[in-house]
Amino acid sequence: MSKKELRIGLIGTGFMGRTHSNGYNRVSNFFPELVYKPVLKAVCSRNEEKVKAFAEQWGYESYETDWKKLIARNDIDAVDICTPNDTHAEIAIAAAVAGKMILCEKPLARTLAEAQKMVDAVTKAKVNNTVWYNYRRLPAVTLAKNIVASGKLGKIFHYRANFLQDWTINADVPQGGAGTWRLDVDAAGSGVTGDLLAHCIDTAMWLNGAIKDVSAVTETFVKQRMHQLTGKVQQVGIDDACIFHCHFDNGSLGLFESTRYARGHKALYTFEINGEHASIRWDLHDLNRLEYFDHRDESIVRGWRSIHVTDGDQPYMDKWWVPGLGIGYEHSFVHQVADFLKSLETGKPCGPTFKDALETQKVCEAVIDSANSKAWKETGVEWVM
Ligand code: SOE
């Protein structure tokens, strides 16, 4: 079958540039039925030596050192934004005005105001868009979505999620610059709230509906860090840790915690949902498994089952190996590329779209407002994916 081309221009050559490039490179081998195939037309980064090497390593036909030039090119259909958060709005708005499709790294923006402008721009330009909240597309997480949607859990009482890391405990870790821009409030917008809890919130609202209101506490354990760009020791403006509780629209209670100070945890993203009849839980460190407890089971065999989500009839798994053989973190990005390409065939948006991600941004903003004001905050979430 001759394929239609989706010509990609990727901006940013860090960790996310690599995960997305891997997704584009692998998708056509594993999803041969797709009508579209990505073509790696150009990659962009300010450092010419690095971007040239990246282009060669990942198979891009060309490179640019100025993102405006990349957006202006006629041979680019879709712009993929993998740069720090402070650049998302400007690049996305320019790409939308140029009529390009946009795939944007999470969180959508630093603030709700920026995110709203991005949504307005893609709505006005009517361009296809998606935001890389990749964890939705791990088979076990998609299976959780299907189980919740089937009603098996019954009425839901509790949603609990954690995202724990430990990489910033050392006060010598700088803020700003490559790799550590996540610690610089001007580049990142917030700390763990936008970087890690945003994942938890995206999954939570996808699985369990709208979050209505929140009450949060945040802490910045290391108050000053050297800034890589200025060389000066500067005040740290991000939240190092954040805990919030909330009400969901469906009446259930939510409890969320994220920190970069949980010694021993590198990327422990977990969630658990407790319903009237059944519960499920998931752990990123064991990402092919979904645990399920059903109180309706006969009492003598009742207990938590650990479902190894690798059978061909489980989400996405018919695309990979044979039952029993697991897949990894990187596959969530391959799946998102596949779903985006599919959305071009079907005309059905590839969620989370900018509009969906705006709802997550509303919750993040309410969390930070609540922590600052020590008060409950309404989120204003009005749309659930
Ligand atoms: C931060 O360490 C980080 O890389 C996040 O930015 C990603 O979104 C998360 O998936 C893993 O952790």
Residues whose N, C-alpha, C, O or C-beta is under 5 A from the ligand:
A	BS01	SOE	D195
